[in-house]
Amino acid sequence: MTSVTELPTSGAEPDGAQRVRVLSYNIRSLRDDREAVARVIRACAPDLVCIQESPRYWKPVKQAAWLAHRTGMIILAGGGRIAAGPLVLGRLRVDVLATRDRLLPKTRGLHARGFATALVRIGRSVPFSVTSCHLSLDPDERRSQFALLPGQLDPGEAGVIAGDFNEHPDGPGWRALAAEFQDAHAAAPWGGTFTSVPDDPHQRIDAIFATPGLSVLACGVPHGLPGLEPGDLRAATDHLPVLAVLRVPADQRIEAPVITPSTTV
């Protein structure tokens, strides 16, 4: 476990690049302590949140709006029938350029699954996509869903894929995705590793992946983060969150603003 004091802050860099905090969190349909869920998210101070198991059977739009409001966010993608549970939230400084929610092929007798994806830009950064996913418990269906994830990005696009993968890092789908994307915790370990279950963390099934063009500054389970209480992590849901800080490069096509000195008459 790396010291929590080493977690970089989010914000703009002089060249226009952005340090961006991305949080991935399975909230179990807000069936546990929903106020604890909101406190955990606020304490992590993310710019983007990839939610899994957003409520989808009882007033899903209203419940997604409640979570966004309680965490100082807005809904960017997902939260409806197409995404089937995944949801992407973001700060007001995040500009949404497009959404690409997708309902996945369903195996009879298993839960419907989907992807929630938003193409975003922050300040002068390059556009990058953010995908929240929650993959199947069935190994065959899950492997086919892993194979579909890269298709949420356009060719050459920067992007983040975050979620509950229901697979360990040595699984075939995880290994295939990690061959194409950076496993953020493996690239820049920070905080804790295991995400399930909060009372006895012993397995890593939640993760954040990033394309090679993004720099991973830190990633892990935010144990000991200032303002984040262990009791809230245990009460909120049956998963622990994963928090990453990524450096998104500046878009060279956007000119930096010219600031001229003011004169006093």
N, C-alpha and C positions, 0 to 999 in steps of 0.2 A: 504494500500500500504506500503510495506516494503522498507526501504532505499536502493537505488541502490548500495551504497557503500558496502553493505553486500554480494554482489555477489562474490562467490569464483572464483578464476582463474582456468584455466585448467592446467594440468601438472601431472608429475609422483610424487608419494609419496615414502617415503623411503622403504616401504615393497613391492614395485612393483605395487601397485594399481594405478589407473589413475583417475584423476578428468577430466571429459569430458563435454564440452559444446555442447548441442544439440539444434538446432534451427528448429522450424517448421513454415512454411510460405506459404500461398496461394498467388501466385503472379499474378493471373488472366491473365495467358498467355502473360505476359509482355505487356499488351495492354495500360498500363498507363505510368508512368515515369520509364522506365527500369533502367536508371542510379540511380534513387532514390532507387530502389530495391537493386541494387548492393551496394550502400552506407549503407543501413540499415544492410545488411548481414555482410559487413566488420566491421561495428561498433560493432556488437554483438560478433565478434571474435569467431565464433563457430568452433568446430572440425568436426562436422557433421551437415548437413543441410537436412531436409526432406521438399522437395518442393511439393506443390500441384498446379495443373493447369500449369505445364510446357507446353509451346507451343507444340501442337501435330499435327497441320494441315498444317502449312507452315514452311518447313525446320526445323523440330523439333530437329534433331541431331545438326545442325549448331547453333540453338538458345540455346540449352542446353550447348554446348561448349562455346558459348559467355558468358553465365552466370557463368560457372565454371572459365573461364579465368579472368573475371572482379572481381571475389571474391577470387581469389587465391586458388581455389579448383580444384579437379578432379571429374569426374563422376564415381560413384561407382555402381549405379544400376538405372534401370528405364530409363525414357526419350524416350521410344520407343512405338511401337504399343501395346506390351503386357501389360505394366504397364498402358497405357492409361491416361497419365498425371502426375502421381507421379514420383518423381525423388529424388535420394539420392546423395548428394555431400559430399566430405570429404577432409581433409587436406592430404598432402603427407605422413604424419606420420601414417596414417590409412592403415593397411594392409587388403586387401579384400581376404577372404578365399573362399567365394562362393556367388552366386547371386540366388535369388528365385523370380523373377518377375512373376506375375500371372494376367491373364485376367479373370475377374469375369463373372459369368452367367449374361446375360443381359435381362432385361424386354423390350419387344417390345415397341418402341416409346420413350424409355429413353436413356440417354447417356451411352456409354460404360465406364466401370470403371475397375480399376485394382489396384494391390499392387506392389510397388517397394521395394525389400528387399535385403540387403547385410549382409552377415555374416562377421564380422570384428574383428580385434584384434589391440590394440594400445599398443605398448611396450610389457610389460610382463603381460598385463591384460588377464583375461579369454576371450575367444571368446564370442562375443555377437552380436545378430542380430539387425538391424535397419530397420524398416518398415515405409514407407510413404504411406498414404492413403487419399482418398477423397471420402467420402461415399455419397450415393444417397439422393436426395431430397424426394424420395418416401418412406414413412414410412415402408412399408412391405419389399421392396427391401433393404432398409438401415438396417433393423433388421437382415436380412439374411447375409448381408455383415459384420456386427458386429460379428456374430457368426463364420465367417470364419477367422477373424483376428488372434486368437490364433494359428491357424494351420500354420501360417508363421514361427513359432518357432518349433524347434525340442523339444521333451520331455526333461525337465530339463534344457533347454538352457536359459541363461540370454538374455534379449532383451528389446528393446524400440519400441513402436508403437506410431507414431506421425501423426497428420493430421487435416484436416477439416472434422469433423464428421457430420456436418449439423444436430446436435441434441444437446439439452441442457443436463446438468448433471442429471436432473431428468428423462430423457427419458429411456425407457426399455433397449435399446442396450448399452447406456453409463453405466447404473447401472450394467448390466451384466459384462461388460468389467472391471469396477472398482472393482468388487468383486474378480477378478482374478489377476488384475494388480494394481499397485499403480497409482492413479491419481496424477501426480507429483505436480501440483499446490495446490491441497488439502493437500498433504503430507508435503510440505515445501513452503508455500506461500511467494512470493517475487514479487515486481513490481506490475503491474496491473492484473486485473482478466478478464475483458471483451475484446473480440477480434473482435467484429463486431458491428458497422462499424467504421472506423477511425475517422470520423467527429463527431460521437455520439456513443461511445462504450456503448452498453446496453445489449449485450448477449454474452455468452461464448459458442462457437461452435467449437473452435480449442483447442487442448490439446496435452499433451505428457504423455504417460503411460509407466511404467517401471515394470519389473518383481521384485518380492520381494527380490531377491538376490542383487539388485543394491540399493545403498543408494542415496536418493534424497536430495541434499544439498540446492537447491533453484529452483524455477520455477515460471514464470509469464511473463506478457507483459513488455518489457523493456522500460518503460517510464523513461526518465531522465538519461539513460545510457550515460556516457561521450562519446561525439562524435556522438551521435544519435540525429538528429534534429527532432522536432515534425513535421515540414513541410515535411520532407522526409517520415515520417510514413503516413501522409495524402495523399501524392502525389503518393506513390509507387503502391498501389493496394487497393482493397476494404476490406482487412483483416489486422489485426494487428498480428505481429509475436509472437510466444511463445518461450521463451528461458529457458532452464533448465541446471543446472549443476548436473551431476551424478557422484557418486564414483563407479567405476568398480573395483572389487577386483582383486588381482593378481592371476595368474594361478600358483598353487603350484607345478605343474609339470615342470615349467621352473625355473631353478636354477639362482640365482642372479649372475651377473658377479663378478669374483674375481679380485679385484684391488690390485696390489702389488706396494709398494713404489718404485719409481725409485731411482737409485743410481748414484751418480756423481763421475766419475773417475778423 
